[in-house]
Amino acid sequence: MHKTNLSSLEVIHGKASNATVEGVLVNTLGRTGDREGMAATGIIAAAMGLSGAAAHMAASSMEEMEEPVAKVSFELSGQPVEGLLWRWPFKEGDQLTAIGNRVPGGGFVALAVMNEADRIITLYPHVSAGRHAHWWRVFRYSFAVGVLAVFIGLITICIALFPMDESDARQLLVMGLGLIPSIAIFLWIGHSLGRRFTPYTRMAEAVFTAIGWSDVKWVNLRADVKKLRKPGDPPALGDSYFRY
């Protein structure tokens, strides 16, 4: 099996032809025997704006963490290319750019393929953001979910104590202060989930650098999904492939 060398990614261009796409199930996210914390992270995964597949997997056991991806082989102006990508949104004859490594025998393994004319890019599963963008998103949404949980807890207590006298109000204050540290629990859960994606942030930065983008640590392909959407765009755009 080819081992990707992120320090020496190459960029090739050409007209796409002879593409074959096979849908396969691959465990790209999980680690064998690692069950701890998975069920607890599902709500944060969904809130973080991760793909539907990633959010589902975060709430599932490791045995269920296989996801559908596209095993693609094609040619770029005669150059054989293969890759494991989340989606293949291109068609025969498109002028494409592939980012990856050459392999012995004259082949090329792509981590990302893009149509620069249409500004569409598809990448290896879970590759979509640099590390700073990733961790900012993890913190922002973990904190928001924690605050929401505290708010719901306070509302529940208020309903239970209603109508309140002065003693109940003091009790509510004490309980409210006791709930605030629970935000740290959500931050910890978010951090645990976020660590699962750190290999993909490194891969994303290497791909973005090879393309020639700037400030790659802050690139987040999911961030502008709504702004860049066009009428008629399929739901998968912005989830498993992106407009940039």
N, C-alpha and C positions, 0 to 999 in steps of 0.2 A: 504493500500500500504506500502511495506517495505521501511523504510528510511535507506539509507546507512550510516554506521558508519565508516568513513575513518580512525579513530584512532585505529581500531581493525580489520583490514582486515586479513583474513585467507587464507592460500594456501592449496589446496587439489590436489591430483594426482589420476590418474586412467585411465582405458581404456574406451574410449567413446563408448556409445551404445544408441540405441533407440532415436536418435536425430530427432527432428522435428523443421523445420525452417519455420516461417511464415513472409512474407514480410508485414510490416505495415508502415504507414505514421505517423510520430511523430514530433511535434515541440519541439526539444531538445534545440534550441538556443534562440528562441525569448522570449520576455516578453510581456504580454498582453497590448495592447494599445500603445506600444512603436514604433513609426514610424520614429522619428526624426533621420536624418542622414543616413538612410539605402541606399538610391539611391547613395549618394556620396561616399560610402565606397566600392562599388563593384570592382573598378579597383585596389585598394590597397589589397582587399581580394584575388584577383587573383594573384597579384604580390607576396604576402606573401607566396604563395605556399600552401594555404589552399585547402581543397578538393574542387572539382568542385561544389559539393552541397553547401558547405559553401559560396563560392564565389558568387554563384547564389543567395543564400538567402540574402546575404548582400546587393544585388542590388534590392531586391524585397520588396514588402509590407509585413507586418507581417502576413496577411492572407495567403500568399503564402509560408510561411516559414516552411511548413511541408516537411520532407525529408524521403526517403525510408531507413528503417533500418531492421535488422533481429531480430525478437523475437524468441529466441531459447530456447528449453528445451531438456535436454539429461540426461544421467546418466554417472557418472564416477565410474566404478567398483561398481555399485549398488547405489551410492549416487545421489539422484535427484538434478539436477542443472538447473537453468533457468537464462536467462539474456537478456538484450537488447543490441545488438552489431551491429556494422556497417556492418559486413560481417561474414559469417560462411564458412571459407575455408577448414574445416576439413572433414574427412570421418570416417565411422564406423570402430571401432577398433584402431583408433589412440590413442597413449598414450599422454594424455593431462594434463595440469596443469591449474586449475581455481583459480582466485584470487577474493575474495569477502567476503560476510558475511553469516553466518548461520542464518536461520529464524525459528521461532516457527513451530513445526510440522516436523522438521527434514530436511527441504529443504535448499538449498544454492543458493544465488543470486550472480552471477558472474559479475564483472566489466570488467574482462579481461580473455581471455583463450589463452593459448600458447601451441605450440608443440615444446618442447625443442630440440628434435632430428633434426627437420627441421628449427629451429630458426625462427618460424613464430608466430606472436602474433596478436590477434584481440581484440579490446577494445570497451568500451562504446563510442558512437559517440562524436567526437571532442576531445577525449583524446589521445594526442600524444606527448606532450612536457611539461617539467617542466617550472616553472615561469621565470627563468632567460633566458632560451633558447627562450621561447615565446616572452618576451619583447625585447630581442636583435633582433629577427627576425622582430618584428613590427617596431622598430626604423630603422633598416637597410633598409627595403623595403619602408617604408614611406618616408624616406629621399631620397632614390634613385628616387622614383616617383616624389617627389617635385623638385629635381634637373632636372630631365628630362622635367618636365613641364616648368620650367624656361628656359631651353635650347630651347625648341620648341617655346616658346614665343619670345625669342631673335631672332631666325632664322626668324620667321614670321615678326618681326619688320624690320629686315635687308632687307628682300625681299621687304617690303612696301616702304622702304626709298631708295632702290638702284636705280641709283648710288648715293652715299653719298658724300656730301661735308663736310667741317669741322664742320659746324653748325649741320648737320644731325648726325655726329659722336658723338657730345656732347649730342644731344637729345637721341641717342641710349644708351649712358652711363647712363644718368639719368633714362631712362625707365628700363634699366637693373637692376640698383640699387633698383628701385621701385618694381621689380619682386621678388627680393631675399626674402623679408619677406613672400612671398606666400609659401615658403617651410614650414614655421611654421604652416600654415593652413593644409598642408598634414600631418605633424606630429600630429596635433590635431585630424584629422580624423582617423589616424592610432591608436592613443591612445583610441579614442572612440570605434573603432572596437575591439581593443585588450582587452578592459575591458569586452567585452561580453564573452571572453573565459577564464577569470580568474578562474571560478569554475572548469573548466576542467583541468587547470594546477594543482590545488590542488589535484584533483582526480588522475591525472597522477603521481604526486609525491608520493601519498599514495600507488598506485599500484606498482610503480617502487621500492619503499622501501620494500614492502612486498615480492617482487621477490628476493630482495637482491642486486639490482644494486647500484652502488656508484654514488656520485655526481648527485643525481636525479634532482636537479634544472636545470641542464644543459643538461639533456637527451632530444634529439629531434629525434623521430623515422623517421621523414621525411628527416632529413639532409643527410642521406647516401643512399637514395633510388637508385640513379643511380649506385653508387659504389657496392651495394649489389645485384643488379639485376642479374638474370641468364637468359640464352636463354630460351624462351618459357614462361617466367613469364607473367601472365595476367596483363592488364592495371590497374586493381583494386589494385594490390600489390604496396604499396607505397602511396595509396590514402585512401583506407578504411580498409586495414590491412597491416601489415608490416613484413619485415624481419629485424632481429636485429643482 
